[in-house]
Amino acid sequence: MNSDELIQRYQAGERDFSGMEFRYLELSNISLEEINLGNCNLSRAKLQNVNLDNANLSNAQLVSAEVVFSTFRNANLSHVNLEGIYWQNLDLTNADLTDTSYDHSTIDNSNFTNANLNQMGGFQSTFDNCNLTGANISHAQLSEVTFDNCNLSNVNLSHTTFYDVYIQGSNFSNADFSNAHIKGMSGWSEANYTDVNFQDALYLDLEDLPPDIDPNEAGLMFVGPETDLSGKDLRNIDLSEYELCSANFSNANLSGANLSDTDLNDANFTNANLENADLSYSNLTNANFTNANLNNANLNNVIFDNTIMPDGSIRSDEEE
């Protein structure tokens, strides 16, 4: 369907265009409020000055779409593929962007106030001069993402993983980093982190934290040999290829966690939940799994040597 037919049918009162093919669609200076574009393919579309307030675009494909000076207030963009997009001067206030992907994307001068970006994924993407005040970015995976001169005050970043994230000139005042996993984060010296909540956040290196923050006073937890993560909620955490010998994971929730190729020599997993966890190629020498839940855990090529299993038995394999 081309843009002329879409506009004609919309102006005639039709709203449901779900599942239709709109690759390379070009629209400008038009209002399409409350339109249903769910499951549509809008790859490489070009939208300029389009009103999509209260629209449904859930599960749509917006790969490499260029959208400028448009509004998506209260719109549903959940589970949308936004890989390679270029967005500029958009208003996404209160939009639902749950489980969206922003790989290789550029977003400039856009408003995400109170938007829901829960479980978003971002890889090699840039947010430049964006307003994310009060947004929910919890349980997200951010890798090589830049927040340049952005406002992230009062943002929920709990349970989010940060890997090589750059935050120069951004405002994180009153942001919630509780239970976050900070694997690489720079630019704190030029950012505002007043009253940030770091309670139970994990870190690998002091260089990834604000220079004047005392990790212990802030409630941060070091991840490494002999670390104590007992009773913590570590669902879906990626601790692959870590040195975690003698770590304490007793009573922790590690369901869906990635512990592959990890040194877990002498680690304590008593009463831990490791359902659907990946322990492949890990070293479990002298590890203790008493009463642990290993349902559907990946144990391929694991080193078992004097390992205490959930039923209390001792397992030692020459090869697994």
HELIX and SHEET records of a PDB file:
HELIX    1   1 SER A    3  GLN A   11  1                                   9    
HELIX    2   2 TRP A  188  GLU A  190  5                                   3    
HELIX    3   3 LEU A  206  ASP A  208  5                                   3    
HELIX    4   4 PRO A  215  ALA A  218  1                                   4    
SHEET    1   A11 GLU A  26  SER A  31  0                                        
SHEET    2   A11 LYS A  46  ASN A  51  1                                        
SHEET    3   A11 GLU A  66  VAL A  68  1                                        
SHEET    4   A11 TYR A  86  GLN A  88  1                                        
SHEET    5   A11 THR A 106  ASP A 108  1                                        
SHEET    6   A11 GLY A 121  ASP A 128  1                                        
SHEET    7   A11 GLN A 141  ASP A 148  1                                        
SHEET    8   A11 THR A 161  TYR A 163  1                                        
SHEET    9   A11 HIS A 181  ILE A 182  1                                        
SHEET   10   A11 LEU A 202  TYR A 203  1                                        
SHEET   11   A11 MET A 221  PHE A 222  1                                        
SHEET    1   B 2 VAL A 165  TYR A 166  0                                        
SHEET    2   B 2 MET A 185  SER A 186  1                                        
SHEET    1   C 2 THR A 307  ILE A 308  0                                        
SHEET    2   C 2 ILE A 314  ARG A 315 -1                                        
END                                                                             
